[in-house]
Amino acid sequence: MDIVEFDKQGRIKYVKLTADGVALAADFENVLRKFAKLSPKKK
């Protein structure tokens, strides 16, 4: 599952999301928003 790409230039390493990584991140953000909207259960 390639979700990130690495690009090393000298001593600096860049980490970049692939198209699959961007889609996964967007889906995860949507799930977090849904959980944030839920109200806690009352006992």
mmCIF entry with sequence, helices, sheets and N, C-alpha, C, O atoms, coordinates in Angstrom:
data_MODEL
# 
_entry.id   MODEL 
# 
_entity.id                         1 
_entity.type                       polymer 
_entity.pdbx_number_of_molecules   1 
# 
_entity_poly.entity_id                      1 
_entity_poly.type                           'polypeptide(L)' 
_entity_poly.nstd_linkage                   no 
_entity_poly.nstd_monomer                   no 
_entity_poly.pdbx_seq_one_letter_code       MDIVEFDKQGRIKYVKLTADGVALAADFENVLRKFAKLSPKKK 
_entity_poly.pdbx_seq_one_letter_code_can   MDIVEFDKQGRIKYVKLTADGVALAADFENVLRKFAKLSPKKK 
_entity_poly.pdbx_strand_id                 A 
# 
loop_
_entity_poly_seq.entity_id 
_entity_poly_seq.num 
_entity_poly_seq.mon_id 
_entity_poly_seq.hetero 
1 1  MET n 
1 2  ASP n 
1 3  ILE n 
1 4  VAL n 
1 5  GLU n 
1 6  PHE n 
1 7  ASP n 
1 8  LYS n 
1 9  GLN n 
1 10 GLY n 
1 11 ARG n 
1 12 ILE n 
1 13 LYS n 
1 14 TYR n 
1 15 VAL n 
1 16 LYS n 
1 17 LEU n 
1 18 THR n 
1 19 ALA n 
1 20 ASP n 
1 21 GLY n 
1 22 VAL n 
1 23 ALA n 
1 24 LEU n 
1 25 ALA n 
1 26 ALA n 
1 27 ASP n 
1 28 PHE n 
1 29 GLU n 
1 30 ASN n 
1 31 VAL n 
1 32 LEU n 
1 33 ARG n 
1 34 LYS n 
1 35 PHE n 
1 36 ALA n 
1 37 LYS n 
1 38 LEU n 
1 39 SER n 
1 40 PRO n 
1 41 LYS n 
1 42 LYS n 
1 43 LYS n 
# 
_struct_asym.id          A 
_struct_asym.entity_id   1 
# 
_struct_conf.conf_type_id            HELX_P 
_struct_conf.id                      HELX_P1 
_struct_conf.pdbx_PDB_helix_id       AA1 
_struct_conf.beg_label_comp_id       ALA 
_struct_conf.beg_label_asym_id       A 
_struct_conf.beg_label_seq_id        19 
_struct_conf.pdbx_beg_PDB_ins_code   ? 
_struct_conf.end_label_comp_id       LYS 
_struct_conf.end_label_asym_id       A 
_struct_conf.end_label_seq_id        37 
_struct_conf.pdbx_end_PDB_ins_code   ? 
_struct_conf.beg_auth_comp_id        ALA 
_struct_conf.beg_auth_asym_id        A 
_struct_conf.beg_auth_seq_id         19 
_struct_conf.end_auth_comp_id        LYS 
_struct_conf.end_auth_asym_id        A 
_struct_conf.end_auth_seq_id         37 
_struct_conf.pdbx_PDB_helix_class    1 
_struct_conf.details                 ? 
_struct_conf.pdbx_PDB_helix_length   19 
# 
_struct_conf_type.id          HELX_P 
_struct_conf_type.criteria    ? 
_struct_conf_type.reference   ? 
# 
_struct_sheet.id               AA1 
_struct_sheet.type             ? 
_struct_sheet.number_strands   2 
_struct_sheet.details          ? 
# 
_struct_sheet_order.sheet_id     AA1 
_struct_sheet_order.range_id_1   1 
_struct_sheet_order.range_id_2   2 
_struct_sheet_order.offset       ? 
_struct_sheet_order.sense        anti-parallel 
# 
loop_
_struct_sheet_range.sheet_id 
_struct_sheet_range.id 
_struct_sheet_range.beg_label_comp_id 
_struct_sheet_range.beg_label_asym_id 
_struct_sheet_range.beg_label_seq_id 
_struct_sheet_range.pdbx_beg_PDB_ins_code 
_struct_sheet_range.end_label_comp_id 
_struct_sheet_range.end_label_asym_id 
_struct_sheet_range.end_label_seq_id 
_struct_sheet_range.pdbx_end_PDB_ins_code 
_struct_sheet_range.beg_auth_comp_id 
_struct_sheet_range.beg_auth_asym_id 
_struct_sheet_range.beg_auth_seq_id 
_struct_sheet_range.end_auth_comp_id 
_struct_sheet_range.end_auth_asym_id 
_struct_sheet_range.end_auth_seq_id 
AA1 1 VAL A 4  ? GLN A 9  ? VAL A 4  GLN A 9  
AA1 2 ILE A 12 ? LEU A 17 ? ILE A 12 LEU A 17 
# 
loop_
_atom_site.group_PDB 
_atom_site.id 
_atom_site.type_symbol 
_atom_site.label_atom_id 
_atom_site.label_alt_id 
_atom_site.label_comp_id 
_atom_site.label_asym_id 
_atom_site.label_entity_id 
_atom_site.label_seq_id 
_atom_site.pdbx_PDB_ins_code 
_atom_site.Cartn_x 
_atom_site.Cartn_y 
_atom_site.Cartn_z 
_atom_site.occupancy 
_atom_site.B_iso_or_equiv 
_atom_site.pdbx_formal_charge 
_atom_site.auth_seq_id 
_atom_site.auth_comp_id 
_atom_site.auth_asym_id 
_atom_site.auth_atom_id 
_atom_site.pdbx_PDB_model_num 
ATOM 1   N N  . MET A 1 1  ? 0.849   -1.175 0.000  1.00 0.00 ? 1  MET A N  1 
ATOM 2   C CA . MET A 1 1  ? 0.000   0.000  0.000  1.00 0.00 ? 1  MET A CA 1 
ATOM 3   C C  . MET A 1 1  ? 0.894   1.237  0.000  1.00 0.00 ? 1  MET A C  1 
ATOM 4   O O  . MET A 1 1  ? 1.341   1.681  1.057  1.00 0.00 ? 1  MET A O  1 
ATOM 5   N N  . ASP A 1 2  ? 1.145   1.774  -1.143 1.00 0.00 ? 2  ASP A N  1 
ATOM 6   C CA . ASP A 1 2  ? 2.017   2.943  -1.264 1.00 0.00 ? 2  ASP A CA 1 
ATOM 7   C C  . ASP A 1 2  ? 1.211   4.212  -1.017 1.00 0.00 ? 2  ASP A C  1 
ATOM 8   O O  . ASP A 1 2  ? 0.487   4.683  -1.895 1.00 0.00 ? 2  ASP A O  1 
ATOM 9   N N  . ILE A 1 3  ? 1.345   4.762  0.196  1.00 0.00 ? 3  ILE A N  1 
ATOM 10  C CA . ILE A 1 3  ? 0.607   5.986  0.508  1.00 0.00 ? 3  ILE A CA 1 
ATOM 11  C C  . ILE A 1 3  ? 1.530   7.187  0.602  1.00 0.00 ? 3  ILE A C  1 
ATOM 12  O O  . ILE A 1 3  ? 1.062   8.325  0.605  1.00 0.00 ? 3  ILE A O  1 
ATOM 13  N N  . VAL A 1 4  ? 2.839   6.952  0.678  1.00 0.00 ? 4  VAL A N  1 
ATOM 14  C CA . VAL A 1 4  ? 3.799   8.050  0.696  1.00 0.00 ? 4  VAL A CA 1 
ATOM 15  C C  . VAL A 1 4  ? 4.957   7.754  -0.251 1.00 0.00 ? 4  VAL A C  1 
ATOM 16  O O  . VAL A 1 4  ? 5.272   6.600  -0.540 1.00 0.00 ? 4  VAL A O  1 
ATOM 17  N N  . GLU A 1 5  ? 5.575   8.823  -0.723 1.00 0.00 ? 5  GLU A N  1 
ATOM 18  C CA . GLU A 1 5  ? 6.790   8.730  -1.537 1.00 0.00 ? 5  GLU A CA 1 
ATOM 19  C C  . GLU A 1 5  ? 7.895   9.485  -0.817 1.00 0.00 ? 5  GLU A C  1 
ATOM 20  O O  . GLU A 1 5  ? 7.642   10.512 -0.187 1.00 0.00 ? 5  GLU A O  1 
ATOM 21  N N  . PHE A 1 6  ? 9.093   8.990  -0.907 1.00 0.00 ? 6  PHE A N  1 
ATOM 22  C CA . PHE A 1 6  ? 10.237  9.642  -0.281 1.00 0.00 ? 6  PHE A CA 1 
ATOM 23  C C  . PHE A 1 6  ? 11.151  10.179 -1.371 1.00 0.00 ? 6  PHE A C  1 
ATOM 24  O O  . PHE A 1 6  ? 11.400  9.507  -2.372 1.00 0.00 ? 6  PHE A O  1 
ATOM 25  N N  . ASP A 1 7  ? 11.648  11.393 -1.169 1.00 0.00 ? 7  ASP A N  1 
ATOM 26  C CA . ASP A 1 7  ? 12.582  12.005 -2.100 1.00 0.00 ? 7  ASP A CA 1 
ATOM 27  C C  . ASP A 1 7  ? 13.725  12.580 -1.281 1.00 0.00 ? 7  ASP A C  1 
ATOM 28  O O  . ASP A 1 7  ? 13.526  13.511 -0.501 1.00 0.00 ? 7  ASP A O  1 
ATOM 29  N N  . LYS A 1 8  ? 14.922  12.030 -1.452 1.00 0.00 ? 8  LYS A N  1 
ATOM 30  C CA . LYS A 1 8  ? 16.067  12.479 -0.671 1.00 0.00 ? 8  LYS A CA 1 
ATOM 31  C C  . LYS A 1 8  ? 16.955  13.358 -1.536 1.00 0.00 ? 8  LYS A C  1 
ATOM 32  O O  . LYS A 1 8  ? 17.387  12.973 -2.623 1.00 0.00 ? 8  LYS A O  1 
ATOM 33  N N  . GLN A 1 9  ? 17.212  14.554 -1.014 1.00 0.00 ? 9  GLN A N  1 
ATOM 34  C CA . GLN A 1 9  ? 18.103  15.485 -1.699 1.00 0.00 ? 9  GLN A CA 1 
ATOM 35  C C  . GLN A 1 9  ? 19.172  15.911 -0.704 1.00 0.00 ? 9  GLN A C  1 
ATOM 36  O O  . GLN A 1 9  ? 18.946  16.791 0.126  1.00 0.00 ? 9  GLN A O  1 
ATOM 37  N N  . GLY A 1 10 ? 20.316  15.292 -0.793 1.00 0.00 ? 10 GLY A N  1 
ATOM 38  C CA . GLY A 1 10 ? 21.380  15.583 0.166  1.00 0.00 ? 10 GLY A CA 1 
ATOM 39  C C  . GLY A 1 10 ? 21.004  15.033 1.525  1.00 0.00 ? 10 GLY A C  1 
ATOM 40  O O  . GLY A 1 10 ? 20.684  13.851 1.654  1.00 0.00 ? 10 GLY A O  1 
ATOM 41  N N  . ARG A 1 11 ? 21.040  15.886 2.542  1.00 0.00 ? 11 ARG A N  1 
ATOM 42  C CA . ARG A 1 11 ? 20.684  15.454 3.891  1.00 0.00 ? 11 ARG A CA 1 
ATOM 43  C C  . ARG A 1 11 ? 19.204  15.647 4.191  1.00 0.00 ? 11 ARG A C  1 
ATOM 44  O O  . ARG A 1 11 ? 18.742  15.301 5.278  1.00 0.00 ? 11 ARG A O  1 
ATOM 45  N N  . ILE A 1 12 ? 18.465  16.191 3.243  1.00 0.00 ? 12 ILE A N  1 
ATOM 46  C CA . ILE A 1 12 ? 17.042  16.479 3.440  1.00 0.00 ? 12 ILE A CA 1 
ATOM 47  C C  . ILE A 1 12 ? 16.213  15.387 2.772  1.00 0.00 ? 12 ILE A C  1 
ATOM 48  O O  . ILE A 1 12 ? 16.451  15.029 1.618  1.00 0.00 ? 12 ILE A O  1 
ATOM 49  N N  . LYS A 1 13 ? 15.234  14.861 3.514  1.00 0.00 ? 13 LYS A N  1 
ATOM 50  C CA . LYS A 1 13 ? 14.327  13.854 2.963  1.00 0.00 ? 13 LYS A CA 1 
ATOM 51  C C  . LYS A 1 13 ? 12.912  14.428 2.945  1.00 0.00 ? 13 LYS A C  1 
ATOM 52  O O  . LYS A 1 13 ? 12.382  14.842 3.976  1.00 0.00 ? 13 LYS A O  1 
ATOM 53  N N  . TYR A 1 14 ? 12.319  14.445 1.772  1.00 0.00 ? 14 TYR A N  1 
ATOM 54  C CA . TYR A 1 14 ? 10.956  14.930 1.612  1.00 0.00 ? 14 TYR A CA 1 
ATOM 55  C C  . TYR A 1 14 ? 9.996   13.739 1.612  1.00 0.00 ? 14 TYR A C  1 
ATOM 56  O O  . TYR A 1 14 ? 10.264  12.711 0.990  1.00 0.00 ? 14 TYR A O  1 
ATOM 57  N N  . VAL A 1 15 ? 8.887   13.894 2.312  1.00 0.00 ? 15 VAL A N  1 
ATOM 58  C CA . VAL A 1 15 ? 7.843   12.877 2.335  1.00 0.00 ? 15 VAL A CA 1 
ATOM 59  C C  . VAL A 1 15 ? 6.615   13.484 1.677  1.00 0.00 ? 15 VAL A C  1 
ATOM 60  O O  . VAL A 1 15 ? 6.149   14.551 2.077  1.00 0.00 ? 15 VAL A O  1 
ATOM 61  N N  . LYS A 1 16 ? 6.090   12.798 0.661  1.00 0.00 ? 16 LYS A N  1 
ATOM 62  C CA . LYS A 1 16 ? 4.956   13.315 -0.110 1.00 0.00 ? 16 LYS A CA 1 
ATOM 63  C C  . LYS A 1 16 ? 3.892   12.229 -0.187 1.00 0.00 ? 16 LYS A C  1 
ATOM 64  O O  . LYS A 1 16 ? 4.204   11.058 -0.405 1.00 0.00 ? 16 LYS A O  1 
ATOM 65  N N  . LEU A 1 17 ? 2.627   12.624 -0.005 1.00 0.00 ? 17 LEU A N  1 
ATOM 66  C CA . LEU A 1 17 ? 1.526   11.675 -0.134 1.00 0.00 ? 17 LEU A CA 1 
ATOM 67  C C  . LEU A 1 17 ? 1.281   11.357 -1.606 1.00 0.00 ? 17 LEU A C  1 
ATOM 68  O O  . LEU A 1 17 ? 1.337   12.241 -2.462 1.00 0.00 ? 17 LEU A O  1 
ATOM 69  N N  . THR A 1 18 ? 1.011   10.092 -1.887 1.00 0.00 ? 18 THR A N  1 
ATOM 70  C CA . THR A 1 18 ? 0.610   9.698  -3.236 1.00 0.00 ? 18 THR A CA 1 
ATOM 71  C C  . THR A 1 18 ? -0.883  9.977  -3.382 1.00 0.00 ? 18 THR A C  1 
ATOM 72  O O  . THR A 1 18 ? -1.519  10.460 -2.444 1.00 0.00 ? 18 THR A O  1 
ATOM 73  N N  . ALA A 1 19 ? -1.439  9.680  -4.540 1.00 0.00 ? 19 ALA A N  1 
ATOM 74  C CA . ALA A 1 19 ? -2.876  9.878  -4.754 1.00 0.00 ? 19 ALA A CA 1 
ATOM 75  C C  . ALA A 1 19 ? -3.683  9.028  -3.775 1.00 0.00 ? 19 ALA A C  1 
ATOM 76  O O  . ALA A 1 19 ? -4.688  9.488  -3.232 1.00 0.00 ? 19 ALA A O  1 
ATOM 77  N N  . ASP A 1 20 ? -3.242  7.784  -3.549 1.00 0.00 ? 20 ASP A N  1 
ATOM 78  C CA . ASP A 1 20 ? -3.920  6.922  -2.571 1.00 0.00 ? 20 ASP A CA 1 
ATOM 79  C C  . ASP A 1 20 ? -3.804  7.494  -1.170 1.00 0.00 ? 20 ASP A C  1 
ATOM 80  O O  . ASP A 1 20 ? -4.754  7.420  -0.391 1.00 0.00 ? 20 ASP A O  1 
ATOM 81  N N  . GLY A 1 21 ? -2.655  8.063  -0.840 1.00 0.00 ? 21 GLY A N  1 
ATOM 82  C CA . GLY A 1 21 ? -2.452  8.657  0.475  1.00 0.00 ? 21 GLY A CA 1 
ATOM 83  C C  . GLY A 1 21 ? -3.339  9.872  0.697  1.00 0.00 ? 21 GLY A C  1 
ATOM 84  O O  . GLY A 1 21 ? -3.872  10.064 1.790  1.00 0.00 ? 21 GLY A O  1 
ATOM 85  N N  . VAL A 1 22 ? -3.496  10.682 -0.324 1.00 0.00 ? 22 VAL A N  1 
ATOM 86  C CA . VAL A 1 22 ? -4.363  11.862 -0.222 1.00 0.00 ? 22 VAL A CA 1 
ATOM 87  C C  . VAL A 1 22 ? -5.814  11.432 -0.032 1.00 0.00 ? 22 VAL A C  1 
ATOM 88  O O  . VAL A 1 22 ? -6.531  12.019 0.779  1.00 0.00 ? 22 VAL A O  1 
ATOM 89  N N  . ALA A 1 23 ? -6.250  10.423 -0.765 1.00 0.00 ? 23 ALA A N  1 
ATOM 90  C CA . ALA A 1 23 ? -7.624  9.928  -0.641 1.00 0.00 ? 23 ALA A CA 1 
ATOM 91  C C  . ALA A 1 23 ? -7.854  9.332  0.743  1.00 0.00 ? 23 ALA A C  1 
ATOM 92  O O  . ALA A 1 23 ? -8.902  9.554  1.349  1.00 0.00 ? 23 ALA A O  1 
ATOM 93  N N  . LEU A 1 24 ? -6.884  8.580  1.243  1.00 0.00 ? 24 LEU A N  1 
ATOM 94  C CA . LEU A 1 24 ? -6.999  7.983  2.569  1.00 0.00 ? 24 LEU A CA 1 
ATOM 95  C C  . LEU A 1 24 ? -7.047  9.056  3.649  1.00 0.00 ? 24 LEU A C  1 
ATOM 96  O O  . LEU A 1 24 ? -7.828  8.947  4.594  1.00 0.00 ? 24 LEU A O  1 
ATOM 97  N N  . ALA A 1 25 ? -6.229  10.079 3.523  1.00 0.00 ? 25 ALA A N  1 
ATOM 98  C CA . ALA A 1 25 ? -6.219  11.172 4.493  1.00 0.00 ? 25 ALA A CA 1 
ATOM 99  C C  . ALA A 1 25 ? -7.555  11.916 4.493  1.00 0.00 ? 25 ALA A C  1 
ATOM 100 O O  . ALA A 1 25 ? -8.059  12.277 5.557  1.00 0.00 ? 25 ALA A O  1 
ATOM 101 N N  . ALA A 1 26 ? -8.122  12.143 3.335  1.00 0.00 ? 26 ALA A N  1 
ATOM 102 C CA . ALA A 1 26 ? -9.414  12.831 3.243  1.00 0.00 ? 26 ALA A CA 1 
ATOM 103 C C  . ALA A 1 26 ? -10.518 11.988 3.882  1.00 0.00 ? 26 ALA A C  1 
ATOM 104 O O  . ALA A 1 26 ? -11.363 12.515 4.605  1.00 0.00 ? 26 ALA A O  1 
ATOM 105 N N  . ASP A 1 27 ? -10.509 10.688 3.615  1.00 0.00 ? 27 ASP A N  1 
ATOM 106 C CA . ASP A 1 27 ? -11.506 9.797  4.223  1.00 0.00 ? 27 ASP A CA 1 
ATOM 107 C C  . ASP A 1 27 ? -11.365 9.772  5.736  1.00 0.00 ? 27 ASP A C  1 
ATOM 108 O O  . ASP A 1 27 ? -12.365 9.792  6.453  1.00 0.00 ? 27 ASP A O  1 
ATOM 109 N N  . PHE A 1 28 ? -10.143 9.729  6.225  1.00 0.00 ? 28 PHE A N  1 
ATOM 110 C CA . PHE A 1 28 ? -9.898  9.705  7.666  1.00 0.00 ? 28 PHE A CA 1 
ATOM 111 C C  . PHE A 1 28 ? -10.374 11.004 8.322  1.00 0.00 ? 28 PHE A C  1 
ATOM 112 O O  . PHE A 1 28 ? -10.942 10.973 9.413  1.00 0.00 ? 28 PHE A O  1 
ATOM 113 N N  . GLU A 1 29 ? -10.146 12.137 7.665  1.00 0.00 ? 29 GLU A N  1 
ATOM 114 C CA . GLU A 1 29 ? -10.636 13.418 8.185  1.00 0.00 ? 29 GLU A CA 1 
ATOM 115 C C  . GLU A 1 29 ? -12.155 13.437 8.269  1.00 0.00 ? 29 GLU A C  1 
ATOM 116 O O  . GLU A 1 29 ? -12.718 13.968 9.226  1.00 0.00 ? 29 GLU A O  1 
ATOM 117 N N  . ASN A 1 30 ? -12.824 12.860 7.270  1.00 0.00 ? 30 ASN A N  1 
ATOM 118 C CA . ASN A 1 30 ? -14.287 12.799 7.288  1.00 0.00 ? 30 ASN A CA 1 
ATOM 119 C C  . ASN A 1 30 ? -14.788 11.946 8.446  1.00 0.00 ? 30 ASN A C  1 
ATOM 120 O O  . ASN A 1 30 ? -15.773 12.298 9.094  1.00 0.00 ? 30 ASN A O  1 
ATOM 121 N N  . VAL A 1 31 ? -14.123 10.835 8.709  1.00 0.00 ? 31 VAL A N  1 
ATOM 122 C CA . VAL A 1 31 ? -14.510 9.972  9.833  1.00 0.00 ? 31 VAL A CA 1 
ATOM 123 C C  . VAL A 1 31 ? -14.318 10.721 11.153 1.00 0.00 ? 31 VAL A C  1 
ATOM 124 O O  . VAL A 1 31 ? -15.174 10.647 12.035 1.00 0.00 ? 31 VAL A O  1 
ATOM 125 N N  . LEU A 1 32 ? -13.211 11.435 11.293 1.00 0.00 ? 32 LEU A N  1 
ATOM 126 C CA . LEU A 1 32 ? -12.971 12.193 12.522 1.00 0.00 ? 32 LEU A CA 1 
ATOM 127 C C  . LEU A 1 32 ? -14.028 13.272 12.726 1.00 0.00 ? 32 LEU A C  1 
ATOM 128 O O  . LEU A 1 32 ? -14.462 13.506 13.854 1.00 0.00 ? 32 LEU A O  1 
ATOM 129 N N  . ARG A 1 33 ? -14.447 13.934 11.647 1.00 0.00 ? 33 ARG A N  1 
ATOM 130 C CA . ARG A 1 33 ? -15.506 14.948 11.758 1.00 0.00 ? 33 ARG A CA 1 
ATOM 131 C C  . ARG A 1 33 ? -16.820 14.328 12.217 1.00 0.00 ? 33 ARG A C  1 
ATOM 132 O O  . ARG A 1 33 ? -17.538 14.915 13.027 1.00 0.00 ? 33 ARG A O  1 
ATOM 133 N N  . LYS A 1 34 ? -17.134 13.147 11.700 1.00 0.00 ? 34 LYS A N  1 
ATOM 134 C CA . LYS A 1 34 ? -18.370 12.462 12.101 1.00 0.00 ? 34 LYS A CA 1 
ATOM 135 C C  . LYS A 1 34 ? -18.325 12.127 13.592 1.00 0.00 ? 34 LYS A C  1 
ATOM 136 O O  . LYS A 1 34 ? -19.312 12.336 14.298 1.00 0.00 ? 34 LYS A O  1 
ATOM 137 N N  . PHE A 1 35 ? -17.193 11.611 14.080 1.00 0.00 ? 35 PHE A N  1 
ATOM 138 C CA . PHE A 1 35 ? -17.058 11.287 15.498 1.00 0.00 ? 35 PHE A CA 1 
ATOM 139 C C  . PHE A 1 35 ? -17.138 12.539 16.359 1.00 0.00 ? 35 PHE A C  1 
ATOM 140 O O  . PHE A 1 35 ? -17.686 12.495 17.460 1.00 0.00 ? 35 PHE A O  1 
ATOM 141 N N  . ALA A 1 36 ? -16.608 13.641 15.882 1.00 0.00 ? 36 ALA A N  1 
ATOM 142 C CA . ALA A 1 36 ? -16.642 14.881 16.651 1.00 0.00 ? 36 ALA A CA 1 
ATOM 143 C C  . ALA A 1 36 ? -18.066 15.411 16.791 1.00 0.00 ? 36 ALA A C  1 
ATOM 144 O O  . ALA A 1 36 ? -18.385 16.066 17.783 1.00 0.00 ? 36 ALA A O  1 
ATOM 145 N N  . LYS A 1 37 ? -18.916 15.139 15.819 1.00 0.00 ? 37 LYS A N  1 
ATOM 146 C CA . LYS A 1 37 ? -20.298 15.607 15.862 1.00 0.00 ? 37 LYS A CA 1 
ATOM 147 C C  . LYS A 1 37 ? -21.179 14.766 16.783 1.00 0.00 ? 37 LYS A C  1 
ATOM 148 O O  . LYS A 1 37 ? -22.219 15.235 17.246 1.00 0.00 ? 37 LYS A O  1 
ATOM 149 N N  . LEU A 1 38 ? -20.769 13.525 17.052 1.00 0.00 ? 38 LEU A N  1 
ATOM 150 C CA . LEU A 1 38 ? -21.569 12.658 17.911 1.00 0.00 ? 38 LEU A CA 1 
ATOM 151 C C  . LEU A 1 38 ? -21.574 13.180 19.335 1.00 0.00 ? 38 LEU A C  1 
ATOM 152 O O  . LEU A 1 38 ? -20.547 13.620 19.852 1.00 0.00 ? 38 LEU A O  1 
ATOM 153 N N  . SER A 1 39 ? -22.739 13.127 19.962 1.00 0.00 ? 39 SER A N  1 
ATOM 154 C CA . SER A 1 39 ? -22.808 13.540 21.356 1.00 0.00 ? 39 SER A CA 1 
ATOM 155 C C  . SER A 1 39 ? -22.575 12.311 22.241 1.00 0.00 ? 39 SER A C  1 
ATOM 156 O O  . SER A 1 39 ? -22.950 11.198 21.873 1.00 0.00 ? 39 SER A O  1 
ATOM 157 N N  . PRO A 1 40 ? -21.963 12.512 23.393 1.00 0.00 ? 40 PRO A N  1 
ATOM 158 C CA . PRO A 1 40 ? -21.721 11.363 24.277 1.00 0.00 ? 40 PRO A CA 1 
ATOM 159 C C  . PRO A 1 40 ? -23.033 10.780 24.803 1.00 0.00 ? 40 PRO A C  1 
ATOM 160 O O  . PRO A 1 40 ? -24.016 11.497 24.987 1.00 0.00 ? 40 PRO A O  1 
ATOM 161 N N  . LYS A 1 41 ? -23.029 9.471  25.041 1.00 0.00 ? 41 LYS A N  1 
ATOM 162 C CA . LYS A 1 41 ? -24.227 8.814  25.557 1.00 0.00 ? 41 LYS A CA 1 
ATOM 163 C C  . LYS A 1 41 ? -24.469 9.218  27.006 1.00 0.00 ? 41 LYS A C  1 
ATOM 164 O O  . LYS A 1 41 ? -23.536 9.346  27.799 1.00 0.00 ? 41 LYS A O  1 
ATOM 165 N N  . LYS A 1 42 ? -25.728 9.414  27.328 1.00 0.00 ? 42 LYS A N  1 
ATOM 166 C CA . LYS A 1 42 ? -26.092 9.748  28.701 1.00 0.00 ? 42 LYS A CA 1 
ATOM 167 C C  . LYS A 1 42 ? -26.390 8.449  29.445 1.00 0.00 ? 42 LYS A C  1 
ATOM 168 O O  . LYS A 1 42 ? -27.047 7.551  28.917 1.00 0.00 ? 42 LYS A O  1 
ATOM 169 N N  . LYS A 1 43 ? -25.904 8.366  30.659 1.00 0.00 ? 43 LYS A N  1 
ATOM 170 C CA . LYS A 1 43 ? -26.140 7.154  31.454 1.00 0.00 ? 43 LYS A CA 1 
ATOM 171 C C  . LYS A 1 43 ? -27.313 7.301  32.366 1.00 0.00 ? 43 LYS A C  1 
ATOM 172 O O  . LYS A 1 43 ? -27.644 6.371  33.102 1.00 0.00 ? 43 LYS A O  1 
# 
